[in-house]
Amino acid sequence: MPRVTVVIPNFNHGGFLEKRVLSVLNQTYQDFEVIYLDDASTDDSDQVIGKHLSDSRIRVFRNEVNSGSPFKQWNKGVQLAKGEYVWIAESDDYADNRFLATLVRVLDDNPTVGLAYCQSIRVDEEDCVVTAIEEFLRGEGHWSKNFVNDGREECRRYLASRNTIPNASAVLIRRRVYEDVSYADETMRLCGDWLMWIKILLVSDIAFVAEPLNYYRTNANSVRYKNSDRGTYHEEAYRVVRYAMEQMNIPTETLEETCQTLAGGWVNSIVRRRTLRPWRQTRNIYRNASEVDHRLKSRLIKNVASTIAQSFWPGCDSGV
């Protein structure tokens, strides 16, 4: 029985798939199986993975119709997994060959930890390093060194307000815990990972490795890139924060900062991009937001005034 299951969900990432597969097969830790899940790709992904099918550790599953959600593929991979630990290795990312050896050791040494993750580096389509959220995380002392923390406290202080685990490829999960929290929410397209981390950490602890062992990219074929309509993100983000509020006592200052950030981002995506949301989506966002933010109306008015003023007079303070 393999100790680790590596799930590689893929949709039209043929151009990056070879590097991803090799970065898995060349790990210094070799006790793993690979489950390759193709979500009805139309590019050369079949040819790329075909070159590696002589490796008996690789099992291939193909969808004839695209699933419509990356989290359906996550759940499918976990359901097929035999390993004690699961690595969801997104097909356009790649890893240092010490990734598994490092994180398996962390989970082995800390049986209460449900997920362990490492620092990430964001790269572009040419593998050149670009600035990303990790730069801001490094600036905060919490992520400057390795740690093992209480999961609920990590949620209360950090994940309740923002997704501080920004890339699934950086995470090694204890499969039993993933199953115990009833899998990822398949109705989500963008924030299902954020919600999944919270669910796991409500019942287990978290470990972090400060060394960057994961490389992830944003490219024209990524799910997040294609969902340029930020309304989807804000609708789901408010759902995640609401769930966190229902499960734990979030510090007032943390919740205030979160509400201000979400409201500002929502308004900015509408006014600056001059995109009119479908009424149903706007209503859903407002309903979810109002359950989180008791100052939502005044906050929206202030952000609209400020954003419009900045559009006409850059650098101007609306005074609202």
C-alpha contacts under 8 A as a table, 3 or more apart, distances in Angstrom:
res1	aa1	res2	aa2	distance
1	M	82	K	6.80
1	M	83	G	6.95
2	P	5	T	7.02
2	P	31	D	5.54
2	P	32	F	4.94
2	P	33	E	6.05
2	P	82	K	6.61
2	P	83	G	5.23
2	P	84	E	7.83
3	R	31	D	5.67
3	R	32	F	5.75
3	R	82	K	7.83
3	R	83	G	4.66
3	R	84	E	5.43
3	R	85	Y	6.50
4	V	31	D	6.44
4	V	32	F	4.51
4	V	33	E	6.45
4	V	82	K	7.65
4	V	83	G	4.36
4	V	84	E	5.84
4	V	85	Y	4.73
4	V	86	V	5.73
4	V	87	W	7.36
5	T	32	F	5.56
5	T	33	E	5.00
5	T	34	V	5.90
5	T	35	I	7.14
5	T	81	A	5.74
5	T	82	K	6.43
5	T	83	G	4.78
5	T	84	E	7.48
5	T	85	Y	6.21
5	T	86	V	4.84
5	T	87	W	6.28
6	V	24	V	7.96
6	V	32	F	6.86
6	V	33	E	6.05
6	V	34	V	4.70
6	V	35	I	6.10
6	V	86	V	5.86
6	V	87	W	4.76
6	V	88	I	6.06
6	V	89	A	6.52
7	V	34	V	5.94
7	V	35	I	4.81
7	V	36	Y	6.04
7	V	37	L	7.35
7	V	74	W	7.66
7	V	77	G	5.75
7	V	78	V	7.75
7	V	86	V	7.15
7	V	87	W	6.03
7	V	88	I	4.80
7	V	89	A	5.83
7	V	90	E	7.91
8	I	34	V	7.27
8	I	35	I	6.14
8	I	36	Y	4.80
8	I	37	L	6.01
8	I	88	I	6.16
8	I	89	A	5.04
8	I	90	E	5.61
8	I	91	S	5.78
9	P	36	Y	6.11
9	P	37	L	4.67
9	P	38	D	6.10
9	P	39	D	7.32
9	P	70	P	7.77
9	P	73	Q	6.33
9	P	74	W	7.33
9	P	88	I	7.57
9	P	89	A	7.26
9	P	90	E	5.86
9	P	91	S	6.07
10	N	13	H	6.28
10	N	36	Y	7.52
10	N	37	L	6.01
10	N	38	D	4.90
10	N	39	D	6.07
10	N	41	S	7.53
10	N	90	E	7.02
10	N	91	S	5.24
11	F	38	D	5.98
11	F	39	D	5.21
11	F	40	A	6.67
11	F	41	S	4.98
11	F	91	S	7.90
12	N	41	S	4.85
12	N	42	T	6.27
12	N	43	D	5.47
12	N	44	D	7.65
12	N	45	S	6.47
12	N	221	N	7.02
13	H	16	F	5.48
13	H	17	L	5.79
13	H	43	D	7.69
13	H	45	S	6.65
13	H	91	S	6.36
13	H	92	D	6.00
13	H	221	N	7.13
14	G	17	L	5.00
14	G	18	E	7.37
14	G	43	D	6.33
14	G	44	D	5.41
14	G	45	S	4.23
14	G	46	D	7.96
14	G	48	V	6.54
15	G	18	E	7.31
15	G	44	D	7.99
15	G	45	S	7.87
16	F	19	K	5.73
16	F	20	R	6.47
16	F	91	S	6.86
16	F	92	D	5.10
16	F	93	D	7.49
17	L	20	R	5.01
17	L	21	V	6.09
17	L	45	S	7.12
17	L	48	V	6.88
17	L	49	I	7.57
17	L	91	S	5.58
17	L	92	D	6.21
18	E	21	V	5.24
18	E	22	L	6.13
18	E	48	V	6.29
18	E	49	I	7.43
19	K	22	L	5.24
19	K	23	S	6.05
19	K	94	Y	6.52
20	R	23	S	5.17
20	R	24	V	6.48
20	R	89	A	7.87
20	R	90	E	7.94
20	R	91	S	5.87
20	R	92	D	6.53
20	R	93	D	5.95
20	R	94	Y	4.78
20	R	95	A	7.55
21	V	24	V	5.19
21	V	25	L	6.19
21	V	49	I	7.96
21	V	91	S	7.92
22	L	25	L	5.02
22	L	26	N	5.78
23	S	26	N	5.40
23	S	27	Q	6.54
23	S	94	Y	5.78
23	S	95	A	5.63
23	S	96	D	6.94
23	S	97	N	6.28
24	V	27	Q	5.56
24	V	94	Y	7.85
24	V	95	A	7.35
24	V	97	N	7.41
25	L	30	Q	7.76
26	N	97	N	6.06
27	Q	30	Q	6.25
27	Q	96	D	7.74
27	Q	97	N	4.30
27	Q	98	R	6.07
27	Q	99	F	7.19
27	Q	100	L	6.76
27	Q	101	A	7.70
28	T	97	N	5.86
28	T	98	R	5.81
28	T	100	L	7.53
28	T	101	A	6.46
29	Y	32	F	8.00
29	Y	98	R	7.31
29	Y	100	L	5.88
29	Y	101	A	4.99
32	F	57	R	7.38
32	F	83	G	7.31
33	E	57	R	4.84
33	E	58	I	6.21
33	E	59	R	7.95
33	E	83	G	7.58
34	V	57	R	5.85
34	V	58	I	4.62
34	V	59	R	6.16
35	I	58	I	5.94
35	I	59	R	4.96
35	I	60	V	6.06
35	I	61	F	7.53
35	I	77	G	6.68
35	I	80	L	7.81
35	I	81	A	7.58
36	Y	58	I	7.01
36	Y	59	R	6.07
36	Y	60	V	4.82
36	Y	61	F	6.19
37	L	60	V	6.18
37	L	61	F	5.00
37	L	62	R	5.83
37	L	63	N	7.74
37	L	73	Q	7.07
37	L	77	G	7.39
38	D	41	S	6.33
38	D	60	V	7.76
38	D	61	F	6.33
38	D	62	R	4.69
38	D	63	N	6.15
39	D	62	R	6.19
39	D	63	N	5.05
39	D	64	E	7.41
39	D	65	V	7.03
39	D	66	N	5.08
39	D	67	S	6.43
39	D	73	Q	7.85
40	A	62	R	6.55
40	A	63	N	5.10
40	A	64	E	5.28
40	A	65	V	5.49
40	A	66	N	5.10
41	S	44	D	7.95
41	S	45	S	6.76
41	S	66	N	7.91
42	T	45	S	7.71
43	D	46	D	7.81
44	D	47	Q	5.42
44	D	48	V	6.49
45	S	48	V	5.07
45	S	49	I	6.23
46	D	49	I	5.43
46	D	50	G	5.82
47	Q	50	G	4.96
47	Q	51	K	6.73
48	V	51	K	5.78
48	V	52	H	7.72
49	I	52	H	5.54
49	I	53	L	6.76
50	G	53	L	5.38
51	K	54	S	7.50
52	H	55	D	5.92
52	H	58	I	7.90
53	L	56	S	6.99
53	L	58	I	6.42
55	D	58	I	5.95
56	S	59	R	7.68
63	N	66	N	6.39
63	N	67	S	7.50
67	S	70	P	7.55
67	S	72	K	6.76
67	S	73	Q	7.55
68	G	189	R	7.87
69	S	72	K	5.58
69	S	73	Q	7.25
69	S	186	E	6.52
69	S	187	T	7.51
69	S	188	M	6.94
69	S	189	R	5.32
70	P	73	Q	5.30
70	P	74	W	6.45
70	P	186	E	7.96
70	P	189	R	6.65
70	P	223	V	7.97
71	F	74	W	4.76
71	F	75	N	6.19
71	F	184	A	6.03
71	F	185	D	6.77
71	F	186	E	5.32
71	F	188	M	7.39
71	F	189	R	7.27
71	F	192	G	6.64
71	F	193	D	7.79
72	K	75	N	5.26
72	K	76	K	6.16
72	K	184	A	7.70
72	K	186	E	5.42
73	Q	76	K	4.96
73	Q	77	G	6.08
74	W	77	G	5.23
74	W	78	V	6.36
74	W	88	I	7.14
74	W	184	A	7.42
75	N	78	V	5.14
75	N	79	Q	6.11
75	N	183	Y	6.15
75	N	184	A	6.45
76	K	79	Q	5.12
76	K	80	L	6.29
77	G	80	L	5.17
77	G	81	A	6.05
78	V	81	A	4.92
78	V	86	V	7.18
78	V	175	R	7.17
81	A	86	V	7.54
83	G	86	V	6.62
83	G	175	R	7.51
84	E	174	R	6.27
84	E	175	R	5.68
84	E	176	R	7.33
85	Y	104	V	7.92
85	Y	172	L	6.57
85	Y	173	I	5.48
85	Y	174	R	4.66
85	Y	175	R	5.27
86	V	172	L	5.78
86	V	173	I	5.10
86	V	174	R	6.39
86	V	175	R	5.89
87	W	169	S	6.99
87	W	171	V	6.39
87	W	172	L	4.89
87	W	173	I	6.42
88	I	168	A	6.29
88	I	169	S	5.67
88	I	171	V	7.32
88	I	172	L	7.56
89	A	93	D	7.13
89	A	94	Y	7.71
89	A	168	A	7.18
89	A	169	S	4.66
89	A	170	A	7.98
90	E	93	D	5.64
90	E	94	Y	8.00
90	E	168	A	7.28
90	E	169	S	5.71
91	S	94	Y	7.80
92	D	216	Y	7.08
92	D	217	R	6.71
93	D	169	S	7.05
93	D	214	N	7.73
93	D	215	Y	5.76
93	D	216	Y	4.47
93	D	217	R	6.10
94	Y	169	S	7.96
94	Y	214	N	6.37
94	Y	215	Y	5.34
94	Y	216	Y	6.58
95	A	99	F	6.41
95	A	213	L	5.81
95	A	214	N	4.57
95	A	215	Y	5.75
96	D	99	F	5.52
96	D	213	L	4.94
96	D	214	N	6.26
96	D	215	Y	7.96
97	N	100	L	7.49
98	R	101	A	5.29
98	R	102	T	6.01
98	R	213	L	7.24
99	F	102	T	5.42
99	F	103	L	6.31
99	F	213	L	5.60
99	F	214	N	7.36
100	L	103	L	5.29
100	L	104	V	5.63
101	A	104	V	5.48
101	A	105	R	6.26
102	T	105	R	5.46
102	T	106	V	6.59
103	L	106	V	4.94
103	L	107	L	6.35
103	L	116	A	6.34
103	L	117	Y	7.14
103	L	118	C	7.92
103	L	172	L	6.62
103	L	209	V	7.91
104	V	107	L	5.23
104	V	108	D	6.04
104	V	172	L	7.63
105	R	108	D	5.02
105	R	109	D	6.05
106	V	109	D	5.25
106	V	110	N	6.17
106	V	116	A	7.08
106	V	207	A	7.35
107	L	110	N	5.11
107	L	111	P	6.21
107	L	113	V	6.33
107	L	114	G	7.84
107	L	115	L	7.63
107	L	116	A	6.82
107	L	174	R	7.80
108	D	111	P	6.27
110	N	113	V	5.65
111	P	114	G	7.91
112	T	204	S	5.85
112	T	205	D	5.72
113	V	116	A	7.07
113	V	148	V	7.84
113	V	174	R	7.81
113	V	204	S	5.56
113	V	205	D	4.21
113	V	206	I	5.16
113	V	207	A	6.56
114	G	173	I	6.02
114	G	174	R	5.20
114	G	177	V	6.04
114	G	178	Y	7.99
114	G	200	I	6.42
114	G	201	L	6.93
114	G	203	V	7.95
114	G	204	S	5.10
114	G	205	D	5.69
114	G	206	I	6.22
115	L	171	V	6.63
115	L	172	L	5.70
115	L	173	I	4.48
115	L	174	R	6.12
115	L	200	I	7.56
115	L	201	L	7.90
115	L	205	D	7.22
115	L	206	I	5.46
115	L	207	A	6.56
116	A	171	V	5.71
116	A	172	L	5.34
116	A	173	I	6.61
116	A	206	I	5.87
116	A	207	A	4.52
116	A	208	F	5.71
116	A	209	V	7.68
117	Y	165	I	7.76
117	Y	170	A	5.26
117	Y	171	V	4.26
117	Y	172	L	6.17
117	Y	207	A	6.44
117	Y	208	F	5.09
117	Y	209	V	6.22
118	C	170	A	5.53
118	C	171	V	6.88
118	C	208	F	5.53
118	C	209	V	4.43
118	C	210	A	5.86
118	C	211	E	6.36
118	C	212	P	6.07
118	C	213	L	6.30
118	C	214	N	7.03
119	Q	134	E	7.39
119	Q	170	A	7.14
119	Q	208	F	7.68
119	Q	209	V	6.36
119	Q	210	A	5.22
119	Q	211	E	5.65
119	Q	212	P	4.28
119	Q	213	L	6.49
119	Q	214	N	6.80
120	S	134	E	6.65
120	S	167	N	7.66
120	S	170	A	6.57
120	S	212	P	5.00
120	S	213	L	6.37
120	S	214	N	4.77
120	S	215	Y	5.69
120	S	216	Y	7.09
121	I	129	V	6.95
121	I	130	V	7.96
121	I	132	A	7.80
121	I	134	E	7.01
121	I	212	P	6.43
121	I	213	L	7.99
121	I	214	N	6.29
121	I	215	Y	4.88
121	I	216	Y	6.38
122	R	129	V	5.85
122	R	130	V	5.76
122	R	131	T	6.90
122	R	132	A	6.20
122	R	134	E	7.99
122	R	215	Y	5.68
122	R	216	Y	4.95
122	R	217	R	5.42
122	R	218	T	7.79
123	V	126	E	7.48
123	V	127	D	5.01
123	V	128	C	5.10
123	V	129	V	4.33
123	V	130	V	5.42
123	V	215	Y	6.57
123	V	216	Y	5.98
123	V	217	R	4.86
123	V	218	T	7.39
124	D	127	D	5.20
124	D	128	C	5.45
124	D	129	V	6.56
124	D	130	V	6.64
124	D	217	R	5.43
124	D	218	T	6.34
124	D	219	N	6.90
125	E	128	C	7.44
125	E	217	R	6.87
125	E	218	T	7.52
125	E	219	N	6.22
127	D	217	R	7.99
131	T	134	E	7.76
131	T	135	E	6.54
132	A	135	E	5.84
132	A	136	F	7.65
133	I	136	F	5.35
133	I	137	L	6.46
133	I	166	P	7.83
134	E	137	L	4.88
134	E	138	R	6.08
135	E	138	R	5.23
135	E	139	G	6.53
136	F	139	G	5.07
136	F	140	E	6.93
137	L	140	E	5.40
137	L	143	W	6.20
137	L	164	T	7.77
138	R	141	G	7.10
138	R	143	W	5.68
138	R	144	S	5.76
139	G	143	W	7.87
139	G	144	S	7.59
140	E	143	W	6.16
140	E	144	S	6.90
141	G	144	S	5.09
141	G	145	K	7.81
142	H	145	K	7.21
143	W	146	N	7.27
143	W	208	F	7.79
143	W	210	A	6.55
144	S	210	A	6.30
145	K	209	V	7.04
145	K	210	A	5.13
146	N	207	A	7.54
146	N	208	F	5.35
146	N	209	V	4.68
146	N	210	A	5.20
147	F	207	A	5.63
147	F	208	F	5.28
147	F	209	V	6.96
148	V	205	D	7.21
148	V	206	I	5.68
148	V	207	A	4.25
148	V	208	F	6.47
149	N	153	E	7.53
149	N	154	E	6.77
149	N	205	D	5.89
149	N	206	I	5.41
149	N	207	A	6.37
150	D	153	E	5.44
150	D	154	E	6.27
150	D	201	L	7.97
150	D	204	S	7.35
150	D	205	D	4.77
150	D	206	I	6.46
151	G	154	E	5.10
151	G	155	C	6.33
151	G	200	I	7.96
151	G	201	L	4.27
151	G	202	L	5.87
151	G	203	V	7.08
151	G	204	S	5.47
151	G	205	D	3.99
151	G	206	I	5.41
152	R	155	C	5.07
152	R	156	R	6.11
152	R	201	L	5.78
152	R	202	L	4.99
152	R	203	V	7.50
152	R	204	S	7.74
152	R	205	D	7.51
152	R	248	M	7.95
153	E	156	R	4.97
153	E	157	R	6.08
154	E	157	R	5.39
154	E	158	Y	5.70
154	E	159	L	6.59
154	E	201	L	7.66
154	E	206	I	7.72
155	C	158	Y	5.35
155	C	159	L	4.45
155	C	160	A	5.23
155	C	198	I	6.26
155	C	201	L	6.88
155	C	202	L	7.51
155	C	244	A	7.88
156	R	159	L	6.66
156	R	160	A	5.60
156	R	248	M	6.86
156	R	249	N	6.99
156	R	250	I	5.40
156	R	251	P	7.37
157	R	160	A	6.85
157	R	161	S	7.85
157	R	250	I	7.38
157	R	251	P	7.55
157	R	254	T	7.42
158	Y	161	S	5.87
158	Y	162	R	6.48
158	Y	163	N	7.79
158	Y	164	T	6.90
159	L	162	R	5.10
159	L	163	N	5.39
159	L	164	T	6.01
159	L	194	W	7.69
159	L	198	I	6.78
160	A	163	N	7.84
160	A	198	I	7.59
160	A	240	V	7.83
160	A	241	V	5.89
160	A	244	A	5.58
160	A	245	M	7.59
160	A	250	I	7.27
161	S	241	V	6.61
161	S	254	T	6.71
161	S	255	L	6.78
161	S	257	E	7.94
161	S	258	T	5.27
162	R	258	T	7.55
163	N	166	P	5.87
163	N	194	W	5.49
165	I	168	A	7.33
165	I	194	W	7.41
165	I	197	W	7.85
166	P	194	W	7.95
167	N	170	A	5.82
167	N	171	V	7.61
167	N	216	Y	7.21
168	A	171	V	5.43
168	A	193	D	7.18
169	S	214	N	6.81
169	S	216	Y	7.44
170	A	213	L	7.50
170	A	214	N	5.46
173	I	177	V	7.79
173	I	178	Y	7.20
174	R	177	V	5.64
174	R	178	Y	6.63
175	R	178	Y	5.09
175	R	179	E	6.27
176	R	179	E	5.19
176	R	180	D	6.06
177	V	180	D	4.86
177	V	181	V	6.37
177	V	200	I	6.49
177	V	203	V	7.86
177	V	204	S	7.71
178	Y	181	V	5.60
178	Y	182	S	6.84
178	Y	183	Y	5.78
178	Y	200	I	6.54
179	E	182	S	5.25
179	E	183	Y	5.60
180	D	183	Y	7.60
181	V	199	K	6.28
181	V	200	I	6.54
183	Y	196	M	7.58
184	A	192	G	6.36
184	A	193	D	7.41
184	A	195	L	7.74
184	A	196	M	5.65
185	D	188	M	6.01
185	D	192	G	5.82
185	D	195	L	7.79
185	D	196	M	7.55
186	E	189	R	7.57
186	E	192	G	7.37
188	M	191	C	6.22
188	M	192	G	5.28
188	M	236	E	6.87
189	R	192	G	6.46
189	R	232	T	7.97
190	L	193	D	7.51
190	L	223	V	7.80
190	L	224	R	6.62
190	L	232	T	7.48
190	L	233	Y	6.08
190	L	236	E	7.27
191	C	194	W	5.27
191	C	195	L	6.42
191	C	233	Y	6.87
191	C	236	E	5.92
191	C	237	A	6.32
191	C	240	V	7.51
192	G	195	L	5.16
192	G	196	M	6.02
193	D	196	M	4.95
193	D	197	W	6.25
194	W	197	W	5.34
194	W	198	I	6.53
194	W	240	V	7.37
195	L	198	I	5.21
195	L	199	K	6.28
195	L	240	V	5.66
196	M	199	K	5.11
196	M	200	I	6.21
197	W	200	I	5.18
197	W	201	L	6.11
198	I	201	L	5.12
198	I	202	L	6.12
198	I	244	A	7.38
199	K	202	L	5.36
199	K	203	V	7.16
200	I	203	V	5.73
200	I	204	S	6.17
201	L	204	S	4.88
201	L	205	D	5.77
201	L	206	I	6.72
209	V	212	P	7.81
212	P	215	Y	7.87
218	T	222	S	6.31
218	T	224	R	7.90
218	T	225	Y	7.07
219	N	222	S	5.51
219	N	225	Y	6.76
220	A	225	Y	6.03
220	A	226	K	7.17
221	N	225	Y	6.84
221	N	226	K	6.88
222	S	225	Y	5.18
222	S	226	K	6.32
223	V	226	K	5.25
223	V	227	N	6.27
224	R	227	N	5.13
224	R	228	S	7.00
225	Y	228	S	5.76
227	N	230	R	7.03
227	N	232	T	7.45
229	D	232	T	6.21
229	D	233	Y	7.72
230	R	233	Y	5.09
230	R	234	H	6.36
230	R	266	W	7.52
230	R	269	S	6.39
231	G	234	H	5.17
231	G	235	E	6.03
231	G	266	W	7.05
231	G	269	S	7.65
231	G	277	R	7.28
231	G	281	Q	7.25
231	G	282	T	7.63
231	G	285	I	7.60
232	T	235	E	5.23
232	T	236	E	6.28
232	T	281	Q	7.88
233	Y	236	E	5.30
233	Y	237	A	5.88
234	H	237	A	4.90
234	H	238	Y	6.12
234	H	262	L	7.01
234	H	265	G	7.98
234	H	266	W	6.39
234	H	285	I	6.72
235	E	238	Y	5.66
235	E	239	R	6.62
235	E	281	Q	7.60
235	E	284	N	6.65
235	E	285	I	4.55
235	E	288	N	6.93
235	E	289	A	7.94
236	E	239	R	4.98
236	E	240	V	6.35
237	A	240	V	5.10
237	A	241	V	6.33
237	A	262	L	7.98
238	Y	241	V	5.14
238	Y	242	R	6.01
238	Y	262	L	7.81
238	Y	285	I	7.39
238	Y	288	N	5.67
238	Y	289	A	5.61
238	Y	292	V	7.05
239	R	242	R	5.11
239	R	243	Y	6.20
239	R	288	N	6.05
239	R	289	A	7.96
240	V	243	Y	5.12
240	V	244	A	6.29
241	V	244	A	5.00
241	V	245	M	6.16
241	V	292	V	7.11
242	R	245	M	5.06
242	R	246	E	6.30
242	R	288	N	7.51
242	R	291	E	6.94
242	R	292	V	5.60
243	Y	246	E	5.16
243	Y	247	Q	6.43
244	A	247	Q	5.19
244	A	248	M	6.21
244	A	250	I	7.93
245	M	248	M	5.53
245	M	249	N	6.45
245	M	250	I	6.38
245	M	292	V	7.82
250	I	254	T	6.80
250	I	255	L	6.47
251	P	254	T	5.27
251	P	255	L	6.31
252	T	255	L	5.19
252	T	256	E	6.10
253	E	256	E	5.08
253	E	257	E	6.19
254	T	257	E	5.25
254	T	258	T	6.15
255	L	258	T	4.99
255	L	259	C	6.10
256	E	259	C	5.23
256	E	260	Q	6.19
257	E	260	Q	5.20
257	E	261	T	6.18
258	T	261	T	5.19
258	T	262	L	6.15
259	C	262	L	5.21
259	C	263	A	5.97
259	C	292	V	7.60
259	C	293	D	6.08
259	C	296	L	8.00
260	Q	263	A	5.29
260	Q	264	G	5.98
260	Q	299	R	7.20
261	T	264	G	5.21
261	T	265	G	6.07
262	L	265	G	5.14
262	L	266	W	6.08
263	A	266	W	5.15
263	A	267	V	6.19
263	A	296	L	7.55
263	A	299	R	6.88
263	A	300	L	6.25
263	A	303	N	7.38
264	G	267	V	5.29
264	G	268	N	5.96
264	G	300	L	7.48
264	G	303	N	5.78
265	G	268	N	5.02
265	G	269	S	6.08
266	W	269	S	5.31
266	W	270	I	6.60
267	V	270	I	5.27
267	V	271	V	6.09
267	V	300	L	7.03
267	V	303	N	6.48
267	V	304	V	6.14
267	V	307	T	7.62
268	N	271	V	5.32
268	N	272	R	5.48
268	N	273	R	7.50
268	N	303	N	7.93
268	N	304	V	7.80
268	N	307	T	6.50
269	S	272	R	5.90
269	S	273	R	5.67
269	S	274	R	7.73
269	S	275	T	7.60
270	I	273	R	5.63
270	I	274	R	5.52
270	I	275	T	5.34
270	I	276	L	6.60
270	I	277	R	7.58
271	V	274	R	4.98
271	V	275	T	7.14
271	V	304	V	7.50
271	V	307	T	7.01
271	V	308	I	7.03
272	R	307	T	7.46
272	R	308	I	7.97
272	R	311	S	7.18
277	R	281	Q	6.58
277	R	282	T	5.99
278	P	281	Q	5.49
278	P	282	T	6.31
279	W	282	T	5.09
279	W	283	R	6.01
280	R	283	R	5.15
280	R	284	N	6.22
281	Q	284	N	5.00
281	Q	285	I	6.15
282	T	285	I	5.13
282	T	286	Y	6.12
283	R	286	Y	5.11
283	R	287	R	6.05
284	N	287	R	5.10
284	N	288	N	6.17
285	I	288	N	5.26
285	I	289	A	5.91
286	Y	289	A	4.96
286	Y	290	S	5.90
287	R	290	S	5.32
287	R	291	E	6.57
288	N	291	E	5.42
288	N	292	V	6.79
289	A	292	V	5.21
289	A	293	D	5.90
289	A	296	L	7.14
290	S	293	D	5.19
290	S	294	H	6.29
290	S	296	L	6.09
291	E	294	H	7.24
293	D	296	L	5.17
295	R	298	S	5.76
295	R	299	R	6.00
296	L	299	R	5.03
296	L	300	L	5.98
297	K	300	L	5.22
297	K	301	I	6.27
298	S	301	I	5.16
298	S	302	K	6.19
299	R	302	K	5.21
299	R	303	N	6.16
300	L	303	N	5.10
300	L	304	V	6.00
301	I	304	V	5.20
301	I	305	A	6.22
302	K	305	A	5.29
302	K	306	S	6.13
302	K	320	V	5.83
303	N	306	S	5.04
303	N	307	T	5.89
304	V	307	T	5.20
304	V	308	I	6.06
305	A	308	I	5.33
305	A	309	A	6.09
305	A	318	S	6.42
305	A	320	V	7.00
306	S	309	A	5.14
306	S	310	Q	6.15
306	S	317	D	6.85
306	S	318	S	4.92
306	S	319	G	7.78
306	S	320	V	7.11
307	T	310	Q	5.10
307	T	311	S	6.19
308	I	311	S	5.01
308	I	312	F	6.54
309	A	312	F	5.40
309	A	313	W	5.74
309	A	314	P	7.44
309	A	316	C	6.60
309	A	317	D	7.33
309	A	318	S	5.73
310	Q	313	W	5.01
310	Q	314	P	4.55
310	Q	315	G	6.24
310	Q	316	C	5.80
310	Q	317	D	7.41
310	Q	318	S	7.60
311	S	314	P	6.04
313	W	316	C	5.48
